[in-house]
């Protein structure tokens, strides 16, 4: 059975834990358009493994001193 990295399966709390971030940070990145998770019925965010990997990359770039606007342009 193959893993679908684009399947939106993680709720925001799980995605935040996997990316080692606070859920509010994920909400901010969504508002800024840095990471755009899928929406489940009821408008709740659902993150895929690809989204979590991108969040980790955002965190890495941020720790290296790249601004959020710079990260948005890079991605």
N, C-alpha and C positions, 0 to 999 in steps of 0.2 A: 504494500500500500504506500503510495507516494504522498509526501507532504505537499500541500498546496500553500506556498508562501504568501499568496494573495488572498486567501480565505479570511475574511474578517471574523475572528473568533474571540478575541480578547476584549473584555470590558476595560474601561479606563484604569481602574485600580490595578488590574493584573498587568496591563501594558506598562503602567508606571513602575510597578515593581520589577518587571523584566528589564526595563530600561534604566533602572536605578534612578528614578526621578520622582518628583511629587506630582500627583494628578493635576494640580493647578498649573504646573508647568506645561503639561500636555495640552490643557485647554488653551493656554496662551499661544502655544505653537500652532494650534488649530486656527485660532482667531487671526494670527499673523499669516497663515497660509504656508507655513513651513512644512507641516505634515497634515494631510487631510484624510482622516479616517472615514470609513464608511459609516452610514447611519442605519441603525436598526429601527423597526417600527417603534414609535414613541420618541424618536429623535436621539436616542442614546448612541454614543460613539462606540464603534467596534473597530479594533485594530488588528491588522494582519501581522504575521511574522515579518514581512517586508517593512511595515510601518515601524515595528519595534527596532529592526536593524537600522532604519533611517534615524530614529530617535537616538540611538547609541552614537551614530555618526555626528548628529547635531551636538550631542554632549561632548564628544571628543573635540570637535572644532571650537566649541565654546570654551573649553578648558585651555585650548591653545591661544585664546585671545581674540578669536574672530567674532565680530559683532553679529547680532541676529540678522541684520540686513545683509551682511556679508555672507552669512550662512545661507540665507534665502537665495541669494544670487548664485552661490556655488552649487546648490542642489538644483 
